[in-house]
Amino acid sequence: MPHPILFLGSASFYLGLLAALTSRWEEADTHYEAALRAHDQLGARPFLARTGYEYARMLLRRGRAADRGRAVGLLDRALATARSLGIAAVAQGIEALGPVQAGGTPPPEPAAAAPVPEAGRNVFRQQGEYWTVAYEGSVVHVKDAKGLRHLARLLAHPGREFHAVDLEAADSQGKQATPAAPQGRADGDALEVRPDLGDAGELLDATAKAAYKARLDELRAELEEAENFNDPTRATKAREEMDFLVSELARAVGLGGRDRHAASHAERARLNATRAVRAAMANLARANPSLGQHLSSTIRTGRYCSYTPDPRVPVAWEV
């Protein structure tokens, strides 16, 4: 059986990224030109668009007299390719540089270029509107999102549990730069009392539950009659409706017969935090499959979220 072929682009492209990050302009220029030629010869249009975009950004940062004209040409071609292929991330990045194509001033760059993580270092750090994530020698840059901020808190405290309410509250308060100590379960598993912000009421009220139970009694009698008369079609329909009613009752009633409430504060936090973290993990997995596999096996989401790597293979993160 033939093995699948995975193409990650020319090595010159990644060398160009690294050189540009450290302001080694001549090296970046050489590597990007080589990457453009390689991707053009291979017909790798997605990589050609991405290379043109990154090359243009480097030229704008360098700011020489002839760089703007070269950058505008690269951006025009990259934008056309990105739109035709549906590469939204590249197209949006180029459109954000719209003032440059119109002869305006490019968006301001950070005062100092971000240092390139050394090989073997695992980095998960926010720098302006983007995060630099380095894992097993691979470096990616992803746009800021709530799920990334949640992940940073988890990675900063391996083995510690964060209540979903605390993750959401910390994020809404703007504590995004430096992960704070978890508040959901402090040392000694002590729990902190949280205010109840209300809910949308019981999933099923008493009248609805009584109607469900009455209908279940009817269905049991109908099922018994259908089996006595050897009527499998009628019996199957009765069983299916019974299963549905039982599942609805189980969803609405918890342990000890306590009614579950819809849209409770803790439940909303659980859903929001889980959705945000999972979306961020999926985005990172597309950029770095090895990192995606690591996170999927070590990140736990739910009412309590945590990062729990294998203690036999410790992983240190710089957050």
Protein Blocks (a to p, Z undefined) as FASTA:
>chain_A
ZZddddebjfklmmmmmmmmnopaklmmmmmmmmmmmmmmnopaklmmmmmmmmmmmmmm
nopaklmmmmmmmmmmmmmmmmmnopaklmmmmmmmmmmmnopacddddfbdcddddehi
acdddehjbccddeehiacdddddfklmmmmmmmmmghiacdfklmmmmmmnopakbccd
dfkbgghhiacddddebdebjfbdfklmmmmmmmmmmmmmmmmmmmmnopaklmmmmmmm
mmmmmmmmmmmpcehhiacdehifklmmmmmmmmmmmmmmmmmmmmmmmlmmmmmmmpcc
djbdcddddfklccdddZZ
